Amino acid sequence: MSLACGQVLRQVCATAQAPSLVDLGCGDLGLLAPLLQTLPLGHYTGLDLCAEVLPLAQAALSQAPFPRSWLAEDLLSWANAPQAEAVEVIHSSYAVHHLQQDQDKANWLKGCRRRITPGGRLVWVDVFRQAGESREAYLTRYGGRVEGWSALGADQRQAVLTHIQRFDYPAERGVIEGIAQEAGWSWEWAWEGRHGAEAMAVLSPA
């Protein structure tokens, strides 16, 4: 997935001169920082609800050749901030599935559509449910994968299971494309994992 994400972000950034990129749910950038540092950005904004990870992200991107800023904020509030500047690239990895309701995801997509420039792109990497799959069925299916993660101890696997059961509300394929279309987006699946959960979508203004 990292290779596919890198290819997409490079392509997206090549369509604008020194684009501004906002990373919603940036985390500590432990995996993404090496890629970000190679992008021809004019500005990077890292946003995460957990303020404690931002110093780690800042350190990971300390050698980047472009200016950076950091926000301890939730992604829905950012998307719907009034009188906010538009940006060329919005990126979010494994964060939007924490929004519990489809209406929350719809509001996020509407807000991001308002905050994207005419030629900009929203790169959304996340877990998604299969078409027609309930959340309960998804959790059972994904939980079976976690049980097979032999590199983790039993307590670690249980912590993962507890987390996804409490916090994971993936969007349903098919339904989410329709929601995005209503919000003014054109949807393209750019990468899909072999387990039928992880995927990357690239959204452009319709």
C-alpha beads as a LAMMPS data file, in Angstrom:
LAMMPS data file: protein, C-alpha beads

206 atoms
205 bonds

1 atom types
1 bond types

-500.0 500.0 xlo xhi
-500.0 500.0 ylo yhi
-500.0 500.0 zlo zhi

Masses

1 110.0

Atoms # bond

1 1 1 0.000 0.000 0.000
2 1 1 2.836 2.435 0.820
3 1 1 4.204 2.123 -2.705
4 1 1 0.778 2.729 -4.245
5 1 1 0.142 5.700 -1.948
6 1 1 3.506 7.180 -2.877
7 1 1 2.789 6.870 -6.574
8 1 1 -0.612 8.510 -6.198
9 1 1 0.667 11.385 -4.056
10 1 1 3.502 12.079 -6.490
11 1 1 1.064 12.134 -9.399
12 1 1 -1.344 14.380 -7.523
13 1 1 1.371 16.804 -6.439
14 1 1 2.724 16.979 -9.984
15 1 1 -0.528 18.555 -11.188
16 1 1 -0.010 21.732 -9.120
17 1 1 2.965 23.993 -8.525
18 1 1 4.172 23.797 -4.903
19 1 1 0.843 22.482 -3.604
20 1 1 -0.337 22.717 -0.019
21 1 1 -1.094 19.319 1.514
22 1 1 -3.209 18.788 4.612
23 1 1 -2.778 15.402 6.310
24 1 1 -5.880 14.563 8.348
25 1 1 -5.060 12.109 11.126
26 1 1 -1.319 12.292 10.491
27 1 1 -0.273 10.293 13.550
28 1 1 3.467 10.156 14.285
29 1 1 4.427 9.916 10.556
30 1 1 6.624 6.937 11.370
31 1 1 5.898 5.372 7.968
32 1 1 4.899 8.312 5.796
33 1 1 7.641 10.847 6.577
34 1 1 10.240 9.457 4.110
35 1 1 7.703 9.750 1.295
36 1 1 6.464 13.193 2.290
37 1 1 9.979 14.601 2.322
38 1 1 10.344 13.788 -1.376
39 1 1 7.185 15.608 -2.477
40 1 1 7.438 19.082 -4.079
41 1 1 5.154 20.692 -1.521
42 1 1 4.739 24.373 -0.862
43 1 1 3.374 23.686 2.615
44 1 1 2.426 20.694 4.776
45 1 1 -0.129 20.715 7.588
46 1 1 -0.305 17.741 9.922
47 1 1 -3.500 17.392 11.929
48 1 1 -4.332 14.857 14.606
49 1 1 -6.839 14.750 17.428
50 1 1 -4.142 13.273 19.696
51 1 1 -1.870 16.211 20.485
52 1 1 0.745 13.889 22.006
53 1 1 1.721 12.463 18.595
54 1 1 2.386 15.813 16.963
55 1 1 5.890 16.342 18.431
56 1 1 6.800 12.895 17.080
57 1 1 5.443 13.816 13.655
58 1 1 7.282 17.132 13.782
59 1 1 10.551 15.355 14.559
60 1 1 9.988 12.809 11.783
61 1 1 9.543 15.604 9.244
62 1 1 12.194 17.941 10.666
63 1 1 14.437 17.676 7.591
64 1 1 11.694 18.376 5.054
65 1 1 12.514 21.230 2.627
66 1 1 9.072 22.842 2.871
67 1 1 7.332 24.764 5.679
68 1 1 5.143 22.814 8.071
69 1 1 2.413 23.501 10.591
70 1 1 0.640 21.323 13.138
71 1 1 -2.913 21.243 14.460
72 1 1 -4.395 19.309 17.393
73 1 1 -7.900 19.081 15.995
74 1 1 -10.413 16.558 14.697
75 1 1 -10.754 16.100 10.954
76 1 1 -14.470 16.897 10.842
77 1 1 -13.945 20.278 12.513
78 1 1 -11.146 21.086 10.082
79 1 1 -13.279 20.212 7.072
80 1 1 -16.157 22.375 8.245
81 1 1 -14.200 25.377 9.530
82 1 1 -15.870 28.594 8.292
83 1 1 -14.054 30.965 5.931
84 1 1 -11.085 28.610 5.589
85 1 1 -8.527 28.605 2.787
86 1 1 -8.679 25.960 0.083
87 1 1 -5.766 23.564 -0.470
88 1 1 -4.584 21.488 -3.409
89 1 1 -4.216 18.115 -1.680
90 1 1 -6.057 16.538 1.239
91 1 1 -4.715 13.206 2.487
92 1 1 -6.111 10.958 5.180
93 1 1 -4.935 7.464 6.148
94 1 1 -6.921 5.169 8.449
95 1 1 -8.734 7.928 10.304
96 1 1 -12.151 8.541 8.712
97 1 1 -13.455 5.112 9.737
98 1 1 -13.548 6.433 13.298
99 1 1 -16.505 8.645 12.332
100 1 1 -19.421 6.537 13.516
101 1 1 -22.284 7.704 11.302
102 1 1 -22.622 7.936 7.529
103 1 1 -23.895 11.467 8.080
104 1 1 -20.605 12.366 9.761
105 1 1 -18.715 10.991 6.780
106 1 1 -21.043 12.912 4.449
107 1 1 -20.391 16.130 6.365
108 1 1 -16.655 15.461 6.180
109 1 1 -16.803 14.903 2.438
110 1 1 -18.881 18.059 1.949
111 1 1 -16.440 20.085 4.014
112 1 1 -13.416 18.714 2.175
113 1 1 -15.114 19.477 -1.137
114 1 1 -15.509 23.081 -0.036
115 1 1 -11.862 23.259 1.025
116 1 1 -10.299 21.770 -2.120
117 1 1 -9.079 23.861 -5.034
118 1 1 -10.731 23.307 -8.445
119 1 1 -7.953 20.985 -9.639
120 1 1 -7.199 19.461 -6.260
121 1 1 -7.484 15.891 -5.003
122 1 1 -8.582 14.087 -1.851
123 1 1 -6.517 10.935 -1.266
124 1 1 -8.402 8.694 1.169
125 1 1 -6.695 5.537 2.484
126 1 1 -8.792 3.488 4.879
127 1 1 -10.612 0.273 5.660
128 1 1 -13.981 -0.179 3.959
129 1 1 -16.787 -2.704 4.307
130 1 1 -17.800 -4.773 1.321
131 1 1 -21.033 -3.822 -0.450
132 1 1 -23.930 -5.147 1.608
133 1 1 -21.686 -6.132 4.529
134 1 1 -22.866 -5.115 7.996
135 1 1 -20.501 -3.649 10.553
136 1 1 -20.934 -6.791 12.679
137 1 1 -19.979 -9.039 9.755
138 1 1 -16.991 -6.822 8.971
139 1 1 -15.771 -6.952 12.575
140 1 1 -16.074 -10.745 12.594
141 1 1 -14.176 -11.010 9.316
142 1 1 -11.444 -8.580 10.333
143 1 1 -11.210 -10.111 13.786
144 1 1 -10.422 -13.458 12.180
145 1 1 -7.449 -11.831 10.466
146 1 1 -6.214 -10.365 13.740
147 1 1 -6.357 -13.784 15.410
148 1 1 -3.897 -14.989 12.776
149 1 1 -1.333 -12.257 13.463
150 1 1 1.190 -14.599 15.078
151 1 1 3.818 -11.848 15.347
152 1 1 1.708 -10.317 18.110
153 1 1 1.211 -11.789 21.544
154 1 1 -2.226 -12.790 22.777
155 1 1 -2.607 -9.607 24.841
156 1 1 -1.600 -7.459 21.876
157 1 1 -4.090 -9.180 19.584
158 1 1 -6.812 -8.695 22.160
159 1 1 -5.965 -4.994 22.402
160 1 1 -6.358 -4.679 18.621
161 1 1 -9.686 -6.521 18.724
162 1 1 -10.960 -4.324 21.535
163 1 1 -9.948 -1.204 19.619
164 1 1 -11.667 -2.128 16.366
165 1 1 -14.815 -3.240 18.178
166 1 1 -15.035 0.094 19.988
167 1 1 -13.856 2.544 17.358
168 1 1 -14.046 1.128 13.812
169 1 1 -17.026 2.142 11.679
170 1 1 -15.849 1.635 8.092
171 1 1 -17.847 3.071 5.218
172 1 1 -19.660 0.615 2.970
173 1 1 -18.476 0.328 -0.622
174 1 1 -21.123 1.482 -3.025
175 1 1 -22.912 3.548 -0.405
176 1 1 -19.920 5.793 0.235
177 1 1 -19.389 6.458 -3.473
178 1 1 -22.977 7.695 -3.668
179 1 1 -22.473 9.911 -0.626
180 1 1 -19.316 11.328 -2.194
181 1 1 -21.096 12.009 -5.471
182 1 1 -23.823 13.924 -3.638
183 1 1 -21.075 15.966 -1.959
184 1 1 -19.654 16.961 -5.352
185 1 1 -16.867 14.419 -5.790
186 1 1 -15.828 12.053 -8.562
187 1 1 -14.573 8.744 -7.086
188 1 1 -11.800 6.425 -8.307
189 1 1 -10.468 3.349 -6.529
190 1 1 -6.683 3.646 -6.899
191 1 1 -5.646 0.596 -4.852
192 1 1 -7.381 -2.279 -3.084
193 1 1 -5.827 -4.715 -0.642
194 1 1 -6.193 -8.451 -1.037
195 1 1 -8.270 -8.852 2.122
196 1 1 -11.201 -6.777 0.899
197 1 1 -10.846 -4.142 3.619
198 1 1 -7.896 -1.791 3.055
199 1 1 -8.200 0.439 0.005
200 1 1 -7.290 3.850 -1.397
201 1 1 -9.653 6.181 -3.210
202 1 1 -8.745 9.336 -5.101
203 1 1 -11.523 11.912 -5.199
204 1 1 -11.563 14.876 -7.556
205 1 1 -14.094 17.737 -7.781
206 1 1 -16.950 16.705 -10.069

Bonds

1 1 1 2
2 1 2 3
3 1 3 4
4 1 4 5
5 1 5 6
6 1 6 7
7 1 7 8
8 1 8 9
9 1 9 10
10 1 10 11
11 1 11 12
12 1 12 13
13 1 13 14
14 1 14 15
15 1 15 16
16 1 16 17
17 1 17 18
18 1 18 19
19 1 19 20
20 1 20 21
21 1 21 22
22 1 22 23
23 1 23 24
24 1 24 25
25 1 25 26
26 1 26 27
27 1 27 28
28 1 28 29
29 1 29 30
30 1 30 31
31 1 31 32
32 1 32 33
33 1 33 34
34 1 34 35
35 1 35 36
36 1 36 37
37 1 37 38
38 1 38 39
39 1 39 40
40 1 40 41
41 1 41 42
42 1 42 43
43 1 43 44
44 1 44 45
45 1 45 46
46 1 46 47
47 1 47 48
48 1 48 49
49 1 49 50
50 1 50 51
51 1 51 52
52 1 52 53
53 1 53 54
54 1 54 55
55 1 55 56
56 1 56 57
57 1 57 58
58 1 58 59
59 1 59 60
60 1 60 61
61 1 61 62
62 1 62 63
63 1 63 64
64 1 64 65
65 1 65 66
66 1 66 67
67 1 67 68
68 1 68 69
69 1 69 70
70 1 70 71
71 1 71 72
72 1 72 73
73 1 73 74
74 1 74 75
75 1 75 76
76 1 76 77
77 1 77 78
78 1 78 79
79 1 79 80
80 1 80 81
81 1 81 82
82 1 82 83
83 1 83 84
84 1 84 85
85 1 85 86
86 1 86 87
87 1 87 88
88 1 88 89
89 1 89 90
90 1 90 91
91 1 91 92
92 1 92 93
93 1 93 94
94 1 94 95
95 1 95 96
96 1 96 97
97 1 97 98
98 1 98 99
99 1 99 100
100 1 100 101
101 1 101 102
102 1 102 103
103 1 103 104
104 1 104 105
105 1 105 106
106 1 106 107
107 1 107 108
108 1 108 109
109 1 109 110
110 1 110 111
111 1 111 112
112 1 112 113
113 1 113 114
114 1 114 115
115 1 115 116
116 1 116 117
117 1 117 118
118 1 118 119
119 1 119 120
120 1 120 121
121 1 121 122
122 1 122 123
123 1 123 124
124 1 124 125
125 1 125 126
126 1 126 127
127 1 127 128
128 1 128 129
129 1 129 130
130 1 130 131
131 1 131 132
132 1 132 133
133 1 133 134
134 1 134 135
135 1 135 136
136 1 136 137
137 1 137 138
138 1 138 139
139 1 139 140
140 1 140 141
141 1 141 142
142 1 142 143
143 1 143 144
144 1 144 145
145 1 145 146
146 1 146 147
147 1 147 148
148 1 148 149
149 1 149 150
150 1 150 151
151 1 151 152
152 1 152 153
153 1 153 154
154 1 154 155
155 1 155 156
156 1 156 157
157 1 157 158
158 1 158 159
159 1 159 160
160 1 160 161
161 1 161 162
162 1 162 163
163 1 163 164
164 1 164 165
165 1 165 166
166 1 166 167
167 1 167 168
168 1 168 169
169 1 169 170
170 1 170 171
171 1 171 172
172 1 172 173
173 1 173 174
174 1 174 175
175 1 175 176
176 1 176 177
177 1 177 178
178 1 178 179
179 1 179 180
180 1 180 181
181 1 181 182
182 1 182 183
183 1 183 184
184 1 184 185
185 1 185 186
186 1 186 187
187 1 187 188
188 1 188 189
189 1 189 190
190 1 190 191
191 1 191 192
192 1 192 193
193 1 193 194
194 1 194 195
195 1 195 196
196 1 196 197
197 1 197 198
198 1 198 199
199 1 199 200
200 1 200 201
201 1 201 202
202 1 202 203
203 1 203 204
204 1 204 205
205 1 205 206
